[in-house]
Amino acid sequence: MPIDFSLTEEQRQLQALARRFAKEVILPVAREYDEKEEVPWPVIEKLHEVGLLNAIIPEEYGGMGLKMLDEVIVGEELAYACMGIYTIPMASDLGITPVLLAGTEEQKERFLRPLTEKPALAAFALSEPGNGSDAAALKTRAIRQGDHYVLNGTKMWISNGGEGGGLRHGEPRTPPQGGGGPGGGKGHPRLQGHQDPREDGPKGQRHLRARL
């Protein structure tokens, strides 16, 4: 039986919206922001206006509830205009996804809804000195003390670091280790800890802030 890979009418409309946005909003300013090495907040604000920012957040929390294929359709169009600018909302989705997968209802309401009410980004802290982005070798730990957890470790290359106004997500382990993979830690922007103000954009993606 043949498989139908054609897009639905709703997906074609989503594709047309993202393509128009890429051509009319991103493409004209992509070189300017790359040369200035600045986060293009006017573009991010317009992404929010048309509903394409943090669009994987379910409708019950104020988002569009896009599925994986929908996200791929949008990403293909936006990245055509500028991969660096597209990486900003993509990295925000990285920070959102663990909350969608493992967050409680209270956490989803507290962390996700603010990301739909205004132009805001989630940050994602995976990489560590010495092991890069090897999720199985993370050294950061989440230690329970009473009714809260203490996160202890060092992160670098934090995607959207310094820009994540709604949610910062780290990848600590909760001891004892097991399974060789990370746990999840949801953090508020006022999370206490040392912060190195140095920033750097990945080569070829100088719009993205990667906090060192």
C-alpha positions as CSV (number, residue, x, y, z in Angstrom):
1,M,0.0,0.0,0.0
2,P,1.6,3.3,-1.0
3,I,2.4,5.9,1.7
4,D,1.0,9.4,1.1
5,F,3.7,12.0,1.9
6,S,1.7,15.0,0.8
7,L,1.1,17.8,3.3
8,T,-2.3,18.6,4.7
9,E,-4.0,21.9,3.8
10,E,-3.1,23.2,7.3
11,Q,0.5,22.2,6.9
12,R,0.7,23.9,3.5
13,Q,-0.7,27.1,5.1
14,L,1.9,26.8,7.8
15,Q,4.7,26.3,5.2
16,A,3.5,29.4,3.3
17,L,3.5,31.5,6.4
18,A,7.0,30.4,7.4
19,R,8.3,30.9,3.8
20,R,6.8,34.4,3.6
21,F,8.3,35.3,7.0
22,A,11.7,34.0,5.9
23,K,11.8,36.1,2.8
24,E,10.2,39.2,4.1
25,V,11.5,39.5,7.6
26,I,14.7,37.3,8.0
27,L,16.4,37.5,4.7
28,P,16.7,41.3,4.5
29,V,18.4,41.6,7.8
30,A,20.4,38.3,8.1
31,R,23.7,39.7,6.9
32,E,23.4,42.8,9.1
33,Y,22.9,40.9,12.3
34,D,25.6,38.4,11.4
35,E,28.1,41.2,10.9
36,K,27.1,42.9,14.1
37,E,27.0,39.6,16.0
38,E,23.8,40.7,17.7
39,V,20.7,38.7,18.7
40,P,17.9,39.9,16.3
41,W,15.3,40.7,18.8
42,P,13.0,42.6,16.3
43,V,12.9,39.3,14.3
44,I,12.2,37.3,17.4
45,E,9.4,39.7,18.4
46,K,7.8,39.3,14.9
47,L,8.1,35.5,15.2
48,H,6.1,35.8,18.4
49,E,3.5,38.0,16.6
50,V,2.8,35.4,13.9
51,G,2.8,32.4,16.4
52,L,6.0,30.7,15.2
53,L,8.0,31.3,18.4
54,N,7.9,28.5,21.0
55,A,5.2,26.9,18.8
56,I,5.7,23.4,20.2
57,I,4.0,24.5,23.4
58,P,0.6,22.9,23.6
59,E,-2.5,25.0,23.0
60,E,-3.6,24.6,26.7
61,Y,-0.6,26.6,27.7
62,G,-1.0,29.3,25.0
63,G,1.1,27.8,22.2
64,M,0.2,26.4,18.8
65,G,1.0,22.8,19.7
66,L,3.0,22.0,16.6
67,K,4.0,18.4,16.1
68,M,7.4,17.2,14.9
69,L,6.6,17.3,11.1
70,D,5.1,20.8,11.5
71,E,8.3,21.9,13.2
72,V,10.4,20.4,10.4
73,I,8.3,22.3,7.8
74,V,8.7,25.6,9.6
75,G,12.4,25.0,10.3
76,E,13.2,24.2,6.7
77,E,11.7,27.5,5.6
78,L,13.2,29.7,8.3
79,A,16.7,28.1,8.0
80,Y,16.7,28.8,4.2
81,A,16.8,32.5,5.0
82,C,19.4,32.2,7.8
83,M,20.5,29.2,9.7
84,G,22.0,31.3,12.5
85,I,18.7,33.2,13.2
86,Y,16.7,30.0,12.9
87,T,18.9,28.3,15.6
88,I,17.6,30.8,18.2
89,P,14.0,29.6,18.2
90,M,15.2,26.0,17.6
91,A,17.4,26.2,20.8
92,S,14.4,27.6,22.7
93,D,12.5,24.5,21.7
94,L,15.4,22.4,23.1
95,G,14.9,24.0,26.5
96,I,11.1,23.6,26.3
97,T,11.1,19.9,25.3
98,P,12.2,18.3,28.6
99,V,9.4,20.2,30.4
100,L,6.9,18.9,27.9
101,L,8.2,15.4,28.4
102,A,8.7,15.2,32.1
103,G,7.3,18.3,33.8
104,T,4.3,18.2,36.2
105,E,1.2,20.2,35.3
106,E,2.2,22.9,37.8
107,Q,5.7,23.1,36.2
108,K,4.2,23.3,32.6
109,E,1.8,26.1,33.6
110,R,4.6,28.0,35.5
111,F,7.3,27.7,32.9
112,L,5.6,27.3,29.5
113,R,2.8,29.8,29.6
114,P,5.1,32.9,30.1
115,L,7.0,31.8,26.9
116,T,3.7,32.3,25.0
117,E,2.6,35.6,26.5
118,K,5.5,37.7,25.2
119,P,8.6,37.3,23.0
120,A,10.8,35.2,25.3
121,L,13.3,32.4,24.9
122,A,14.2,29.3,26.8
123,A,17.9,28.5,27.2
124,F,19.4,25.0,27.1
125,A,22.5,24.0,29.2
126,L,23.9,20.7,28.2
127,S,27.6,21.1,27.4
128,E,30.2,21.0,30.1
129,P,34.0,21.6,30.2
130,G,35.9,18.4,29.5
131,N,33.0,16.4,27.9
132,G,31.4,18.8,25.5
133,S,27.8,17.7,24.7
134,D,28.3,14.0,25.8
135,A,25.0,13.6,27.7
136,A,26.2,10.3,29.2
137,A,29.3,11.9,30.7
138,L,27.7,14.8,32.6
139,K,29.2,15.7,35.9
140,T,26.6,18.2,37.1
141,R,24.5,16.8,40.0
142,A,21.1,17.6,41.4
143,I,21.2,16.9,45.2
144,R,18.0,16.8,47.1
145,Q,18.1,18.9,50.3
146,G,14.8,18.9,52.2
147,D,12.1,20.2,49.8
148,H,14.4,21.4,47.1
149,Y,17.3,20.4,44.9
150,V,20.8,22.0,44.8
151,L,22.4,21.9,41.4
152,N,26.2,21.7,41.5
153,G,28.3,21.7,38.4
154,T,29.7,23.8,35.5
155,K,28.1,24.5,32.1
156,M,29.3,26.2,29.0
157,W,28.1,27.0,25.5
158,I,24.6,27.6,26.9
159,S,22.3,28.1,23.9
160,N,20.4,31.3,24.3
161,G,22.4,31.9,27.5
162,G,21.9,35.4,28.7
163,E,18.7,35.7,26.5
164,G,16.5,33.0,28.1
165,G,14.0,35.1,29.9
166,G,11.4,32.4,30.5
167,L,13.2,29.2,31.3
168,R,16.7,27.8,31.6
169,H,17.0,24.1,31.4
170,G,20.1,22.2,32.6
171,E,20.8,18.5,32.4
172,P,22.0,17.3,35.8
173,R,22.1,13.8,37.2
174,T,20.3,12.8,40.3
175,P,22.6,10.3,42.2
176,P,23.0,7.5,42.2
177,Q,23.9,7.3,38.6
178,G,22.0,4.8,36.5
179,G,21.3,4.2,32.9
180,G,24.1,6.3,31.6
181,G,21.9,9.3,30.7
182,P,20.9,12.7,32.1
183,G,18.1,13.6,34.3
184,G,16.2,16.9,33.9
185,G,16.3,20.1,35.9
186,K,14.0,23.0,35.4
187,G,15.4,26.3,36.5
188,H,14.0,29.7,37.0
189,P,16.0,32.7,35.6
190,R,16.7,33.7,39.2
191,L,18.5,30.5,39.9
192,Q,21.4,31.3,42.1
193,G,24.9,30.4,41.0
194,H,28.1,31.7,39.3
195,Q,27.6,33.2,35.9
196,D,30.5,34.0,33.6
197,P,29.4,37.0,31.4
198,R,31.5,36.0,28.4
199,E,29.4,35.1,25.3
200,D,30.3,33.7,22.0
201,G,28.3,32.8,18.9
202,P,29.0,29.5,17.1
203,K,31.0,30.0,13.9
204,G,28.6,30.8,11.1
205,Q,25.8,31.4,13.6
206,R,26.9,34.6,15.2
207,H,23.4,35.7,16.1
208,L,23.0,33.0,18.6
209,R,24.2,33.7,22.1
210,A,26.1,30.8,23.7
211,R,27.0,31.7,27.2
212,L,30.4,30.4,28.3
